[in-house]
Amino acid sequence: CRQKINKIVVNNLVAYKSTMNMLNIIEKIKKECAEQPHISFRGHDFQSICPSFNLMNCDGRYCNLSFVGGCEKCWHKKRLAENPISHNVLKSGATSISEWRTAWGNFFANVTDEIILFAEPIAPIFIRAYPGIDKKIKIIPHTVRKYRQVKIKPHKEINIIVLGNISYQKGAGVISEMAKFLPSNTQIIVVGDIKNAPDNIIVHGKYKAKRLPKIMEQYNADIVFIPSIWPETFSYTTSEAISMGLPIACFNLGAPSQRVRNYKHGLVLSEIAPEKNIKQIVEFIKQIQEK
């Protein structure tokens, strides 16, 4: 190691052709440098636990590290991408989940100096996969944009805002199912994008971040719903909704649930059940409006 390297930050290795080779390269650099560099890992996702980096199993559900039949069975059934080349790239050369976790377990135990996560609920997931790393974990939330408090005019209808670009993992299927059970005076508005949206959902499309408070006022937002069906490691949209003073609802998963549970206008839904969820959200809005 001819050059002095003070620090290596492992920020994101998703889509590297050989993640495990990269881990070996970092380990080699650390060993060969006279002054060992500080190795810092960032837990933006769960790729270090599984190439399915949001922990969605082969059945399209969050696995909670407990797939029926075991992780190896899911490993062989799970398609990480429709394109075979992309699928193989995401698997990064590994032939089994045990091989994958052995490589990452060694990296965390013997190479990494710190593991930075962005919300407390994420730490237990990493520790379950890799017992013994708890002393290396630091919780450092992201810095987020602060918005002004919004002013919503009196209105008769109920407006549920879904904020962001909504993929399947972020709850597109949930939203489509909820749309089937909307009361006549209730509408769902996606401020962002969503593919194949039902006809009774309003899709605002892309927006400029600085205009978000005005957009919330434009739609008379009663609540922001975060429909992610995996435990997001951090949620900018949750923080943005709270900064605007809007009520917010989410499922009992990941970083959003912690923020929402501790928020005076927050609703944490205990299960993913679209018909029940729309009723719970509408009732929650009515309770707030009655106060």
Secondary structure in CASP SS format (residue, H / E / C, confidence):
PFRMAT SS
TARGET T0000
AUTHOR 0000-0000-0000
METHOD secondary structure of the structure
MODEL  1
C C 1.00
R C 1.00
Q C 1.00
K C 1.00
I C 1.00
N C 1.00
K E 1.00
I E 1.00
V E 1.00
V E 1.00
N C 1.00
N C 1.00
L C 1.00
V C 1.00
A C 1.00
Y C 1.00
K C 1.00
S C 1.00
T H 1.00
M H 1.00
N H 1.00
M H 1.00
L H 1.00
N H 1.00
I H 1.00
I H 1.00
E H 1.00
K H 1.00
I H 1.00
K H 1.00
K H 1.00
E H 1.00
C C 1.00
A C 1.00
E C 1.00
Q C 1.00
P C 1.00
H E 1.00
I E 1.00
S E 1.00
F E 1.00
R E 1.00
G C 1.00
H C 1.00
D C 1.00
F C 1.00
Q C 1.00
S C 1.00
I C 1.00
C C 1.00
P C 1.00
S C 1.00
F C 1.00
N C 1.00
L C 1.00
M E 1.00
N C 1.00
C C 1.00
D C 1.00
G C 1.00
R C 1.00
Y E 1.00
C C 1.00
N C 1.00
L C 1.00
S C 1.00
F C 1.00
V C 1.00
G C 1.00
G C 1.00
C H 1.00
E H 1.00
K H 1.00
C H 1.00
W H 1.00
H H 1.00
K H 1.00
K C 1.00
R C 1.00
L C 1.00
A C 1.00
E C 1.00
N C 1.00
P H 1.00
I H 1.00
S H 1.00
H H 1.00
N H 1.00
V H 1.00
L H 1.00
K H 1.00
S C 1.00
G C 1.00
A C 1.00
T C 1.00
S C 1.00
I H 1.00
S H 1.00
E H 1.00
W H 1.00
R H 1.00
T H 1.00
A H 1.00
W H 1.00
G H 1.00
N H 1.00
F H 1.00
F H 1.00
A H 1.00
N H 1.00
V C 1.00
T C 1.00
D C 1.00
E E 1.00
I E 1.00
I E 1.00
L E 1.00
F C 1.00
A C 1.00
E H 1.00
P H 1.00
I H 1.00
A H 1.00
P H 1.00
I H 1.00
F H 1.00
I H 1.00
R H 1.00
A H 1.00
Y C 1.00
P C 1.00
G C 1.00
I C 1.00
D H 1.00
K H 1.00
K H 1.00
I E 1.00
K E 1.00
I E 1.00
I C 1.00
P C 1.00
H C 1.00
T C 1.00
V C 1.00
R C 1.00
K C 1.00
Y C 1.00
R C 1.00
Q C 1.00
V C 1.00
K C 1.00
I C 1.00
K C 1.00
P C 1.00
H C 1.00
K C 1.00
E C 1.00
I E 1.00
N E 1.00
I E 1.00
I E 1.00
V E 1.00
L E 1.00
G C 1.00
N C 1.00
I E 1.00
S C 1.00
Y C 1.00
Q C 1.00
K C 1.00
G C 1.00
A H 1.00
G H 1.00
V H 1.00
I H 1.00
S H 1.00
E H 1.00
M H 1.00
A H 1.00
K H 1.00
F H 1.00
L C 1.00
P C 1.00
S C 1.00
N C 1.00
T E 1.00
Q E 1.00
I E 1.00
I E 1.00
V E 1.00
V E 1.00
G C 1.00
D C 1.00
I E 1.00
K C 1.00
N C 1.00
A C 1.00
P C 1.00
D C 1.00
N C 1.00
I E 1.00
I E 1.00
V E 1.00
H C 1.00
G C 1.00
K C 1.00
Y C 1.00
K C 1.00
A H 1.00
K H 1.00
R H 1.00
L H 1.00
P H 1.00
K H 1.00
I H 1.00
M H 1.00
E H 1.00
Q H 1.00
Y C 1.00
N C 1.00
A C 1.00
D C 1.00
I E 1.00
V E 1.00
F E 1.00
I E 1.00
P C 1.00
S C 1.00
I C 1.00
W C 1.00
P C 1.00
E C 1.00
T C 1.00
F C 1.00
S C 1.00
Y H 1.00
T H 1.00
T H 1.00
S H 1.00
E H 1.00
A H 1.00
I H 1.00
S H 1.00
M C 1.00
G C 1.00
L C 1.00
P C 1.00
I E 1.00
A E 1.00
C E 1.00
F E 1.00
N C 1.00
L C 1.00
G H 1.00
A H 1.00
P H 1.00
S H 1.00
Q H 1.00
R H 1.00
V H 1.00
R H 1.00
N C 1.00
Y C 1.00
K C 1.00
H C 1.00
G E 1.00
L E 1.00
V E 1.00
L E 1.00
S C 1.00
E C 1.00
I C 1.00
A C 1.00
P H 1.00
E H 1.00
K H 1.00
N H 1.00
I H 1.00
K H 1.00
Q H 1.00
I H 1.00
V H 1.00
E H 1.00
F H 1.00
I H 1.00
K H 1.00
Q H 1.00
I H 1.00
Q H 1.00
E H 1.00
K C 1.00
END
